Amino acid sequence: MLPHPRLICAAAVLLSVALLPAGAQTEAEAARALAKIWQQHMRAPAEHAALVQAVQQMETQQATSPLLAVARGLGAWHAFNAGQTNTARLFLIPLLAADRADPIGAEARVFAQRWLTRLDREQVRAGLQQYYRDHVAYPATLSALGELAVTNRPPLADRFGREWKYELATMKRLTKLRAQRYNLTSVTLGDDSDLGAMLRRPYGAGLVLWRTTRFIGGDAGGAANVEFARNAEKMVLSEGAKQAGVALVYARVDPKGRDSMIIVTDGDYWWLFAR
């Protein structure tokens, strides 16, 4: 059974780089860099600025690695928490062009769409507040925001191409007052639409209880199926497969069980298991 991520030893994530061919060396170096970033995140999850800098360093050193998408997603979460919204955006935007044929790329694209949708929703809220200041009421539909200056007009659809779910809400006590409150969500994200609420959640809340129990198959340095367990629940995933809201995007195993890394995501967070 693999140890909990908090026990990760970055120096033991991969086989000796000198013994690997050039392509494998590149992947091994990227895995090493990502493992160090994950170790830093688990050791000091509140040191957001330092983690952002670590990801930026990986961007310069591992610019072509698919594993960089995982680091960028983690960096975006820390950037948001550090109040570095533009940096978070810069981490996320490249993920929209990730290779959909690659398990990491496919999930990275969805990851970016989800977090950028939350960021776009903040723009819509800002537009609604500007409209309210001019009219002392919120509009009946978002199309009214078209009267705002071009530079202030927010996107009228989320990053999945679906129009926002917007409706005026009635005040509980002052029922005669109209258009003083509203509800705004992404149809795709539903109750997970609010950026602030998502940032207040513990990182990886839906993933932390999962444990890896065994690898099934896989050659040295190659992909493998992985069995996961959460209490009495068990599931076996191959790269690119998803179950119970969890997608396995990367699985590399040393047959001797010494140097292994697997990466999963639930669309909002990345989680690494390594030894």
C-alpha positions as CSV (number, residue, x, y, z in Angstrom):
1,M,0.0,0.0,0.0
2,L,1.3,3.4,-0.9
3,P,1.9,5.9,1.9
4,H,-0.2,9.0,2.5
5,P,0.9,12.0,0.4
6,R,2.2,13.8,3.5
7,L,4.9,11.1,3.6
8,I,6.0,11.7,0.1
9,C,9.8,11.8,-0.4
10,A,10.6,13.9,-3.4
11,A,13.9,12.3,-3.9
12,A,12.3,8.9,-4.3
13,V,9.7,9.7,-6.9
14,L,11.6,8.4,-9.9
15,L,14.3,6.1,-11.0
16,S,17.9,7.3,-11.4
17,V,17.7,9.8,-14.3
18,A,21.1,8.8,-15.6
19,L,19.8,5.2,-16.3
20,L,16.9,6.4,-18.4
21,P,16.7,7.2,-22.2
22,A,16.4,10.9,-23.2
23,G,12.6,10.9,-23.4
24,A,12.2,9.1,-20.1
25,Q,14.7,11.5,-18.5
26,T,12.6,14.5,-19.5
27,E,9.5,12.9,-18.0
28,A,11.5,11.9,-14.9
29,E,12.8,15.4,-14.4
30,A,9.3,16.8,-14.7
31,A,8.0,14.3,-12.3
32,R,10.7,15.2,-9.9
33,A,9.9,18.9,-10.2
34,L,6.2,18.2,-9.7
35,A,6.8,16.0,-6.7
36,K,8.8,18.8,-5.0
37,I,6.0,21.2,-5.6
38,W,3.5,18.8,-4.2
39,Q,5.7,18.1,-1.1
40,Q,5.9,21.9,-0.6
41,H,2.1,22.2,-0.9
42,M,1.5,19.5,1.6
43,R,4.1,20.7,4.1
44,A,3.0,24.4,4.0
45,P,-0.4,24.8,2.3
46,A,-0.8,28.4,3.5
47,E,2.5,29.7,2.0
48,H,0.7,30.6,-1.2
49,A,3.3,33.1,-2.6
50,A,6.1,30.6,-2.3
51,L,4.2,27.9,-4.1
52,V,3.3,30.3,-6.9
53,Q,7.0,31.0,-7.3
54,A,7.8,27.3,-7.4
55,V,5.3,26.7,-10.2
56,Q,6.6,29.7,-12.2
57,Q,10.1,28.1,-11.9
58,M,8.8,24.8,-13.3
59,E,7.2,26.8,-16.2
60,T,10.7,27.9,-17.2
61,Q,12.3,24.5,-16.8
62,Q,9.6,22.1,-17.9
63,A,7.7,24.2,-20.4
64,T,6.8,21.2,-22.7
65,S,5.9,18.6,-20.1
66,P,2.2,17.5,-19.8
67,L,2.9,17.4,-16.0
68,L,3.2,21.2,-16.0
69,A,-0.6,21.3,-16.3
70,V,-0.9,19.8,-12.9
71,A,1.5,22.2,-11.4
72,R,-0.3,25.2,-13.0
73,G,-3.6,24.0,-11.6
74,L,-2.1,23.8,-8.1
75,G,-0.4,27.1,-8.7
76,A,-3.7,28.8,-9.7
77,W,-5.4,27.7,-6.4
78,H,-2.5,29.2,-4.4
79,A,-2.5,32.3,-6.6
80,F,-6.2,32.9,-5.9
81,N,-5.6,32.5,-2.2
82,A,-2.7,34.9,-2.3
83,G,-4.9,37.5,-4.0
84,Q,-2.9,37.2,-7.2
85,T,-5.9,36.8,-9.5
86,N,-4.1,37.8,-12.7
87,T,-1.4,35.2,-12.0
88,A,-4.1,32.6,-11.4
89,R,-5.6,33.4,-14.8
90,L,-2.2,33.2,-16.5
91,F,-1.7,29.7,-15.0
92,L,-5.2,28.6,-16.2
93,I,-5.5,30.0,-19.7
94,P,-2.8,27.7,-21.3
95,L,-4.7,24.7,-20.0
96,L,-7.6,25.5,-22.3
97,A,-5.4,24.5,-25.2
98,A,-4.1,21.3,-23.6
99,D,-4.1,18.1,-25.6
100,R,-7.5,16.4,-25.2
101,A,-6.0,13.1,-26.4
102,D,-3.8,13.0,-23.3
103,P,-5.5,12.1,-20.0
104,I,-3.8,15.0,-18.2
105,G,-4.6,17.4,-20.9
106,A,-8.3,16.4,-21.1
107,E,-8.8,16.9,-17.4
108,A,-6.6,20.0,-17.3
109,R,-8.9,21.7,-19.8
110,V,-12.0,21.0,-17.7
111,F,-10.1,22.1,-14.6
112,A,-9.4,25.4,-16.2
113,Q,-12.9,25.8,-17.5
114,R,-14.3,25.3,-14.0
115,W,-12.0,27.8,-12.3
116,L,-12.2,30.4,-15.1
117,T,-16.0,30.1,-15.0
118,R,-15.9,31.1,-11.3
119,L,-13.6,34.0,-12.2
120,D,-15.9,35.1,-15.0
121,R,-18.9,35.0,-12.6
122,E,-17.1,37.6,-10.5
123,Q,-17.1,39.8,-13.6
124,V,-20.8,39.3,-14.1
125,R,-21.4,40.2,-10.4
126,A,-19.3,43.4,-10.9
127,G,-21.4,44.3,-13.9
128,L,-24.6,43.8,-12.0
129,Q,-23.4,46.1,-9.2
130,Q,-22.6,48.8,-11.7
131,Y,-26.1,48.4,-13.2
132,Y,-27.5,48.6,-9.7
133,R,-25.7,51.8,-8.9
134,D,-27.3,53.4,-12.0
135,H,-30.8,52.0,-11.6
136,V,-31.1,51.2,-7.9
137,A,-32.4,47.8,-9.0
138,Y,-30.9,44.7,-10.6
139,P,-32.0,43.9,-14.2
140,A,-34.6,41.4,-15.1
141,T,-32.2,39.6,-17.5
142,L,-28.4,39.8,-18.0
143,S,-28.9,41.1,-21.5
144,A,-29.4,44.5,-19.9
145,L,-25.7,44.6,-19.1
146,G,-25.2,45.3,-22.8
147,E,-25.7,49.0,-21.9
148,L,-22.5,49.0,-20.0
149,A,-19.3,50.3,-21.5
150,V,-17.7,47.7,-23.8
151,T,-14.7,47.4,-21.4
152,N,-17.1,46.6,-18.5
153,R,-19.4,44.1,-20.2
154,P,-19.0,40.7,-18.6
155,P,-19.2,37.4,-20.5
156,L,-22.8,36.2,-20.8
157,A,-21.9,32.5,-20.8
158,D,-19.7,30.3,-18.8
159,R,-16.5,28.6,-20.0
160,F,-18.6,25.7,-21.2
161,G,-20.6,27.9,-23.5
162,R,-23.8,27.8,-21.5
163,E,-25.6,31.0,-20.5
164,W,-25.6,31.9,-16.8
165,K,-28.6,30.9,-14.7
166,Y,-29.7,34.3,-13.5
167,E,-32.9,35.2,-11.7
168,L,-34.2,37.9,-9.4
169,A,-34.8,36.8,-5.8
170,T,-37.5,38.1,-3.4
171,M,-36.4,39.5,-0.1
172,K,-37.8,37.5,2.8
173,R,-39.0,40.4,4.9
174,L,-39.3,43.4,2.6
175,T,-41.4,41.6,0.1
176,K,-42.6,44.7,-1.7
177,L,-39.1,45.7,-2.7
178,R,-38.3,44.3,-6.1
179,A,-35.1,43.6,-8.0
180,Q,-32.9,44.0,-4.9
181,R,-31.4,40.6,-4.9
182,Y,-30.5,37.9,-7.4
183,N,-29.2,34.4,-7.8
184,L,-26.4,33.7,-10.3
185,T,-24.9,30.3,-11.0
186,S,-23.2,28.4,-13.8
187,V,-25.6,25.7,-15.1
188,T,-22.5,23.4,-15.3
189,L,-21.1,24.1,-11.8
190,G,-24.4,24.6,-9.9
191,D,-23.7,25.1,-6.2
192,D,-20.0,25.1,-6.8
193,S,-20.1,28.3,-8.9
194,D,-19.0,30.8,-6.2
195,L,-15.2,31.5,-6.3
196,G,-15.0,32.6,-2.7
197,A,-16.9,29.7,-1.4
198,M,-14.6,27.3,-3.3
199,L,-11.5,28.9,-1.9
200,R,-12.8,28.6,1.6
201,R,-13.0,24.8,1.2
202,P,-10.0,22.7,2.4
203,Y,-7.9,21.8,-0.6
204,G,-8.9,18.5,-2.2
205,A,-11.8,17.9,0.3
206,G,-13.3,15.3,-2.0
207,L,-10.1,13.5,-2.7
208,V,-8.3,13.4,0.6
209,L,-10.0,10.2,1.9
210,W,-9.0,8.1,-1.1
211,R,-6.0,5.7,-0.7
212,T,-4.1,3.7,-3.2
213,T,-4.0,0.0,-2.3
214,R,-2.2,-1.7,-5.2
215,F,-1.0,-1.4,-8.8
216,I,-2.3,-3.9,-11.3
217,G,0.0,-4.5,-14.2
218,G,2.4,-2.0,-15.7
219,D,6.0,-2.3,-16.7
220,A,8.9,-0.3,-15.3
221,G,8.2,3.4,-15.8
222,G,4.9,2.5,-17.7
223,A,1.3,3.0,-17.0
224,A,-0.6,0.8,-14.7
225,N,-4.1,0.3,-13.4
226,V,-4.6,1.4,-9.8
227,E,-6.9,0.2,-7.1
228,F,-8.2,2.9,-4.8
229,A,-10.1,2.5,-1.5
230,R,-12.2,4.9,0.6
231,N,-13.4,3.2,3.7
232,A,-15.2,0.1,2.4
233,E,-15.5,1.4,-1.1
234,K,-13.1,0.3,-3.8
235,M,-12.5,1.0,-7.4
236,V,-9.9,0.2,-10.1
237,L,-9.0,2.9,-12.7
238,S,-6.8,3.0,-15.7
239,E,-5.3,6.2,-17.1
240,G,-8.1,8.3,-18.5
241,A,-10.9,6.5,-16.7
242,K,-13.2,8.1,-14.2
243,Q,-15.4,6.7,-11.4
244,A,-17.1,8.2,-8.4
245,G,-16.1,11.7,-9.7
246,V,-12.4,10.8,-9.6
247,A,-10.3,10.6,-12.8
248,L,-6.9,8.9,-13.0
249,V,-4.7,10.9,-15.3
250,Y,-1.2,9.5,-14.6
251,A,0.1,6.2,-13.2
252,R,3.8,5.3,-13.3
253,V,5.1,2.4,-11.2
254,D,8.4,0.7,-10.6
255,P,7.7,-3.1,-10.4
256,K,9.8,-3.2,-7.2
257,G,7.4,-0.7,-5.6
258,R,10.0,1.9,-4.8
259,D,9.5,4.8,-7.3
260,S,5.9,5.4,-8.2
261,M,3.6,8.4,-8.9
262,I,-0.1,8.6,-9.6
263,I,-2.2,11.7,-10.2
264,V,-6.0,12.0,-9.8
265,T,-8.4,14.9,-10.1
266,D,-12.1,15.6,-9.4
267,G,-12.1,18.6,-11.8
268,D,-11.4,21.2,-9.1
269,Y,-8.3,19.8,-7.4
270,W,-5.3,17.7,-8.3
271,W,-4.1,15.0,-5.9
272,L,-0.8,13.1,-6.0
273,F,0.2,9.8,-4.5
274,A,3.9,9.0,-4.7
275,R,6.7,7.1,-3.1
